[in-house]
Amino acid sequence: MTPKQQLQLWDDELARATQDLWLSEKLDDRGGIAWNKERIRWAKIKISELRDLLAYKEGA
């Protein structure tokens, strides 16, 4: 899987986690809120890493 494909995968995961967080908050599901916040955190970390990698490869 190429870095661009991985970036798309993590962008999609971020969108799903954000939507799931909204629903968890609406339902006052504390476990779901914590889990989805963690999914969002990891997706943002991975997106940042992949963008850095792509910028490095383009600059090289």
C-alpha positions in Angstrom: 0.0 0.0 0.0 1.5 3.3 -1.0 1.8 6.2 1.4 -0.9 8.1 -0.5 -3.3 5.2 -0.1 -2.5 4.9 3.6 -3.2 8.6 4.0 -6.6 8.2 2.4 -7.3 5.3 4.7 -6.4 7.3 7.8 -8.4 10.3 6.5 -11.4 8.0 6.2 -10.8 6.6 9.7 -10.7 10.2 11.1 -14.0 11.0 9.4 -15.6 7.8 10.8 -14.2 8.3 14.3 -15.4 11.9 14.3 -18.9 10.8 13.3 -18.9 8.0 15.9 -17.7 10.5 18.6 -20.7 12.8 17.8 -23.1 9.9 18.1 -21.4 8.7 21.4 -21.7 12.2 22.8 -25.3 12.4 21.8 -26.1 9.1 23.5 -23.9 10.0 26.5 -21.8 6.8 26.0 -18.7 7.5 28.1 -16.9 4.4 26.9 -17.7 5.2 23.3 -16.6 8.8 23.8 -13.2 7.7 25.2 -12.7 5.1 22.5 -13.5 7.5 19.6 -11.3 10.2 21.0 -8.5 7.7 21.0 -9.3 6.7 17.4 -9.2 10.4 16.5 -5.9 10.9 18.2 -4.3 8.0 16.4 -5.7 9.0 13.1 -4.2 12.5 13.5 -0.8 11.0 14.5 -0.8 8.7 11.4 -2.0 11.5 9.1 0.8 13.8 10.3 3.5 11.1 9.9 2.3 10.2 6.4 2.2 13.9 5.3 5.7 14.3 6.7 6.8 11.2 4.8 5.2 12.4 1.5 6.8 15.9 1.9 10.2 14.3 2.6 9.9 12.1 -0.5 8.8 15.0 -2.7 11.7 17.1 -1.4 14.3 14.4 -2.0 
